[in-house]
Amino acid sequence: MARFPKREEEVYTLAQEMIAGYLAKPAIFVHADVNALQNALFEYQGARQWMLCWEATVKHWTEQKESALEELETVMKRQLAKSEIDTVDNPKQLKRIGWGPKAEPRKLTPPGMPRHLDAIHQGKGTIELDWKPPALHSGGQVRNYVVLRRDKPEPNKPFGPWQQSQSAIETETFLTNQPQGIDLEYRIAAINSAGTSVPSNSVAAVL
């Protein structure tokens, strides 16, 4: 069963086919009002042509506007830079032209301490660690984490120094090729360009 088209181009095509068929076989389609259909099609074609012309015009002037805006911004930035030099002794004067002094750079601080370190899985030479990020507002933004490990090769001797074992972006990591059969301790530190956080709590393991 035929369905009336929904797309504009399909409606346009069907109108043309209807007119061609009515004109070719007037004896069959005796009730066809070809004049009404042709007039409606002409109206549509005229409106469509105007729309296409206006679309081209709008596109042209939109491009002109964007180009002019870009040039305006370039001139404004150049003038503002000069005005900042003019008012270097009293930057508050920039408010007279709707501008203002440059904001002081925010001082970056080291991150806060990572929290709740836990060994969620241990295997032969492997360990999976999970922790929570530093508490909100406890320090600067974290860039990455480092996993610190220290070893105790002999039961009656102290642990060795903390050493970096691996780095991580997320708040979890899976370590492989870890020493086996000796006491190990792990902890996490957060890092950014301002420095290193206080390390997290430690977890012990024998893999």
Backbone torsions as a table, in degrees:
resi	resn	phi	psi	omega
1	MET	NA	130.7	-178.7
2	ALA	-66.9	144.4	176.9
3	ARG	-121.6	138.2	178.6
4	PHE	-66.0	132.5	-175.7
5	PRO	-66.6	155.1	178.3
6	LYS	-107.7	-28.8	-179.2
7	ARG	-78.9	142.3	-175.8
8	GLU	-58.6	-45.2	-178.0
9	GLU	-63.8	-35.2	179.1
10	GLU	-70.1	-37.1	175.8
11	VAL	-62.7	-45.2	179.7
12	TYR	-59.7	-45.0	-179.9
13	THR	-64.6	-43.3	-179.8
14	LEU	-63.5	-39.2	178.8
15	ALA	-60.8	-43.3	179.3
16	GLN	-64.8	-40.5	179.5
17	GLU	-66.8	-37.2	178.2
18	MET	-63.2	-45.2	-179.6
19	ILE	-63.2	-44.7	-179.9
20	ALA	-61.8	-40.7	-179.9
21	GLY	-69.2	-41.8	178.7
22	TYR	-62.6	-41.6	-179.0
23	LEU	-70.9	-31.5	-178.5
24	ALA	-76.4	-32.5	-175.4
25	LYS	-132.0	64.8	-178.8
26	PRO	-65.2	-25.5	-178.6
27	ALA	-70.6	-25.7	179.4
28	ILE	-84.2	-48.1	-175.0
29	PHE	-98.4	69.9	-172.3
30	VAL	-69.7	-22.5	-179.0
31	HIS	-96.3	4.0	-177.8
32	ALA	-69.4	131.4	175.5
33	ASP	-100.7	82.7	-174.8
34	VAL	-63.8	-38.2	-179.1
35	ASN	-61.3	-43.8	180.0
36	ALA	-63.0	-41.6	-179.5
37	LEU	-67.2	-42.7	179.3
38	GLN	-64.6	-41.8	179.1
39	ASN	-62.1	-42.2	179.1
40	ALA	-64.8	-38.4	178.7
41	LEU	-67.0	-40.6	178.3
42	PHE	-62.5	-41.9	178.3
43	GLU	-59.7	-44.7	179.2
44	TYR	-62.9	-45.9	-178.1
45	GLN	-61.9	-39.1	178.5
46	GLY	-65.0	-45.8	179.8
47	ALA	-63.8	-37.6	179.8
48	ARG	-66.1	-40.9	-179.8
49	GLN	-64.0	-41.8	177.6
50	TRP	-63.5	-39.6	179.9
51	MET	-62.6	-44.8	-180.0
52	LEU	-62.3	-38.2	177.8
53	CYS	-65.4	-43.2	-179.7
54	TRP	-68.3	-35.8	177.6
55	GLU	-61.5	-42.3	178.5
56	ALA	-64.4	-41.0	179.9
57	THR	-65.9	-45.1	179.9
58	VAL	-62.6	-41.6	178.7
59	LYS	-61.1	-43.3	179.7
60	HIS	-61.0	-48.8	-176.4
61	TRP	-73.9	-26.6	173.9
62	THR	-65.8	-43.0	177.1
63	GLU	-63.6	-39.9	177.7
64	GLN	-63.5	-40.9	179.9
65	LYS	-64.6	-44.0	-179.9
66	GLU	-63.7	-39.9	178.4
67	SER	-65.1	-42.8	179.4
68	ALA	-66.3	-38.1	178.0
69	LEU	-64.2	-41.8	178.4
70	GLU	-61.2	-42.2	178.5
71	GLU	-66.8	-39.8	177.2
72	LEU	-60.1	-44.9	179.9
73	GLU	-63.1	-39.4	179.0
74	THR	-62.3	-45.7	179.7
75	VAL	-65.2	-42.7	180.0
76	MET	-61.4	-45.9	-178.9
77	LYS	-63.2	-38.1	178.6
78	ARG	-64.4	-43.5	-179.6
79	GLN	-68.4	-38.4	178.8
80	LEU	-64.4	-39.0	178.0
81	ALA	-61.5	-41.7	178.0
82	LYS	-66.8	-39.1	180.0
83	SER	-66.4	-33.4	176.5
84	GLU	-64.6	-34.3	175.8
85	ILE	-70.2	-41.2	-179.5
86	ASP	-61.0	-32.0	-173.9
87	THR	-109.9	24.5	-175.4
88	VAL	-59.7	-29.5	179.5
89	ASP	-82.3	-18.4	-179.6
90	ASN	-149.3	74.5	-175.2
91	PRO	-59.2	-19.7	179.9
92	LYS	-63.5	-21.4	178.5
93	GLN	-63.3	-19.3	179.4
94	LEU	-63.3	-21.2	178.5
95	LYS	-63.5	-23.5	179.3
96	ARG	-65.8	-20.2	178.8
97	ILE	-113.6	21.1	176.3
98	GLY	78.1	13.7	-177.4
99	TRP	-112.6	-162.2	179.1
100	GLY	-171.7	167.8	179.1
101	PRO	-63.7	153.0	175.9
102	LYS	-66.1	140.0	179.8
103	ALA	-67.3	143.0	176.0
104	GLU	-66.0	136.6	178.9
105	PRO	-62.0	136.7	179.9
106	ARG	-70.9	135.2	179.5
107	LYS	-77.9	123.1	-179.9
108	LEU	-82.7	136.5	178.9
109	THR	-117.2	154.9	176.9
110	PRO	-61.2	156.8	-179.6
111	PRO	-67.0	163.4	172.4
112	GLY	-76.3	177.8	-175.3
113	MET	-76.9	130.1	171.7
114	PRO	-60.8	150.2	-171.9
115	ARG	-123.4	155.0	168.6
116	HIS	55.0	48.6	175.1
117	LEU	-65.5	135.4	-178.6
118	ASP	-145.4	143.4	173.4
119	ALA	-92.7	103.9	-173.1
120	ILE	-87.7	-13.4	176.6
121	HIS	-158.2	137.6	176.9
122	GLN	-130.1	142.4	177.4
123	GLY	-143.0	-165.8	-178.8
124	LYS	-74.0	101.0	-179.1
125	GLY	75.4	11.6	-179.5
126	THR	-132.7	154.2	175.6
127	ILE	-154.2	140.5	177.5
128	GLU	-112.6	124.3	-177.2
129	LEU	-111.9	145.5	178.9
130	ASP	-138.4	142.1	179.5
131	TRP	-151.5	171.4	178.5
132	LYS	-103.9	148.3	178.0
133	PRO	-67.8	167.3	177.0
134	PRO	-57.3	152.8	178.4
135	ALA	-61.5	149.1	-179.5
136	LEU	-57.4	135.1	178.5
137	HIS	65.2	18.8	179.3
138	SER	-89.5	-5.2	-179.6
139	GLY	172.2	-169.1	-179.6
140	GLY	-72.9	173.5	-178.5
141	GLN	-68.2	140.6	-179.5
142	VAL	-79.5	130.6	172.8
143	ARG	-88.8	-46.5	176.8
144	ASN	-163.1	173.2	179.3
145	TYR	-115.4	153.2	171.8
146	VAL	-122.7	141.2	176.5
147	VAL	-94.6	123.3	178.3
148	LEU	-105.4	140.5	-179.3
149	ARG	-137.3	143.3	170.0
150	ARG	-132.2	149.7	-173.1
151	ASP	-115.1	154.3	174.5
152	LYS	-129.2	85.4	-173.7
153	PRO	-61.7	-32.4	-177.9
154	GLU	-123.9	137.5	-173.5
155	PRO	-56.8	-36.7	-173.2
156	ASN	-96.5	13.4	179.1
157	LYS	-119.0	157.1	-177.6
158	PRO	-71.2	165.2	174.6
159	PHE	-65.6	151.5	173.5
160	GLY	-77.7	-178.0	-179.0
161	PRO	-70.4	155.9	174.4
162	TRP	-68.7	135.5	178.3
163	GLN	-134.8	148.3	178.8
164	GLN	-71.3	128.1	-178.6
165	SER	-102.3	-37.4	-175.7
166	GLN	-167.0	160.4	173.8
167	SER	-114.3	160.0	-177.4
168	ALA	-149.6	149.2	175.1
169	ILE	-95.6	-41.4	179.8
170	GLU	-87.2	177.9	-178.2
171	THR	-94.9	40.8	175.1
172	GLU	-162.1	154.9	177.3
173	THR	-158.5	154.5	178.9
174	PHE	-119.7	117.0	-177.1
175	LEU	-101.3	137.7	177.0
176	THR	-123.3	171.2	178.5
177	ASN	55.7	38.1	177.7
178	GLN	-85.9	152.5	178.4
179	PRO	-57.7	144.1	-177.1
180	GLN	-114.9	147.3	173.1
181	GLY	76.3	11.8	176.9
182	ILE	-129.7	163.3	177.8
183	ASP	-72.3	132.1	178.3
184	LEU	-128.0	151.5	171.6
185	GLU	-134.6	142.0	-179.8
186	TYR	-126.0	150.0	169.6
187	ARG	-153.6	167.4	-173.1
188	ILE	-122.0	139.9	172.2
189	ALA	-125.6	144.0	177.0
190	ALA	-99.1	146.5	-173.9
191	ILE	-133.5	143.5	162.4
192	ASN	-144.0	-173.4	-174.4
193	SER	-68.2	-14.7	178.8
194	ALA	-86.7	-16.8	179.0
195	GLY	149.3	-163.3	-174.7
196	THR	-116.0	143.0	-179.0
197	SER	-75.9	170.5	165.7
198	VAL	-65.2	134.4	-178.2
199	PRO	-64.7	157.3	177.8
200	SER	-71.7	-177.4	170.2
201	ASN	-63.1	160.3	-179.6
202	SER	-99.8	150.6	172.0
203	VAL	-125.0	141.2	-179.0
204	ALA	-99.9	152.0	-179.9
205	ALA	-157.4	150.8	168.5
206	VAL	-129.9	113.4	-171.3
207	LEU	-100.1	NA	NA
